[in-house]
Amino acid sequence: MHLEWGFFLRDIGDGETTYLSWLFSAWGWTLAVAGCAWVLALLLGSVVGTLRTMQVTWVARLANAWVELFRNIPLLVQIFLWYHVIPSLIPPLRDVPSFVLVVFGLGLFTSSRVAEQVRAGIQSLPHGQRHAGMALGLTTAQTYRYVLLPMAFRIVIPPLTSEAMNIIKNSSVAFAVSISELTLFAMQAQEETSRGVEVYLAVTTLYIITAMTINRLMALIEKRVRVPGYVGGDR
Amino acid sequence: MIGNLDLSFFNWELVSNFLAKGFYFSIQLTLIAMAGGIVFGTALALCRLSGRPWLALPAATYVNTMRSIPLVMVILWFFLLIPLLIGRSMGAELSAIITFTLFEAAYYSEIMRAGIQSVARGQVYAGYALGLTYGQTMRLIVLPQAFRNMLPVLLTQTIILFQDTSLVYAIGAYDLLKGFEVAGKNFNRPVEAYLLAAVVYFVICFSLSSVVKKLQTRIAIIR
């Protein structure tokens, strides 16, 4: 098969933008969607995951319901809910840009997965840790803040790394609501240039580069915050 | 507002005209990709654990490549490449079936690899001591146990697979979600159609995962 890369320097028809610059702007949108959604997912996921380990039954139940809700509906359907359904049910949201809606869709979807990891992290700690906190006279909030969470978050970094890599992959679903990210670029540029293989190769490479970078970045964080005496701590 | 929702268009005619076809395809896609994916995935896992680099390396490369690319891009890749390779165009549905089988194989293979590794070494030695060959030991002793250990995880992956079938939207195949979308357009009730789609997917996936949870406690091997 003969590959032909020259078209990347051609302009897309408006006289100034080349396919190459469009590709990089699409990469930017992918990073923006995934990045914003990741922040939201980490915040919400940490809160919900923590609440799931509370001794108060109704709080834990509510947090569990959150996870089940966002885990059992396909991401694409959730994105459609945010884009088509929610603005028409809640009129004030009609002017919210689709970027924000997609960030919420992807963020809440991912928050349920983060919550699952955070819960598992907290529950993997020995019961003695919680009891020790209480024995010292700490309140529940203080026990979580000073005893449980600092340990749990370090434990869950490896699974969170794979979630962070997943969110890059999952952000590709934003193509369905016309966010100009990498996958939508791939579809449109393929159609316009008929050089599908080159376009897809470029896009796929950028996805892989992004995922690898996140992997290295998280490994760095993991190394910085590791706990001496725990598995992986003394290496 | 919520009061304006009109679900009256939802009747048996809608189900048989728009949804049945899509639902049938989603189920078909899920089942074929699951069966094909587990068979091919197990083969990949065996290659990776064979200890022979010329088998292990290509298998590992295949699995890692598939796992690092978004599924939507994989769907687009196959939809583009299959016609180039066979010289004629192929329907979106058939393309989706091939794509999902090959893609899911990568994920099932990781599950099966963990499953095979979870079987105690002594089981393999016992097989050899009985005079079984490598193939017989795998087929008669290791794989049945690996499969049983991993059954809940395999089924959970299948639920994820069922959710992911909605992504055939990218190449316009007619699945369950597409059925709802077309119905919504047809009756000019897109909001209600998407809401119903979410409810239907939720009910299916939630009940399946409850079943898996029950199964998990039932089939655990007590050691």
Interface residues (C-beta under 8 A of the other chain):
Chain A: M1 E68 L69 R71 N72 I73 P74 L75 L76 V77 Q78 F80 L81 H84 V85 S88 L89 P91 M165 I168 K169 N170 S171 S172 V173 F175 A176 T183 A186 M187 Q190 G196 V197 Y200 V203 T204 Y207 I208 A211
Chain B: M1 I2 L5 S68 I69 P70 L71 V72 M73 L76 W77 L80 L81 L84 Q163 D164 S166 L167 Y169 A170 L177 P190 V191 Y194 L195 A197 A198 Y201 F202 C205 F206 S209
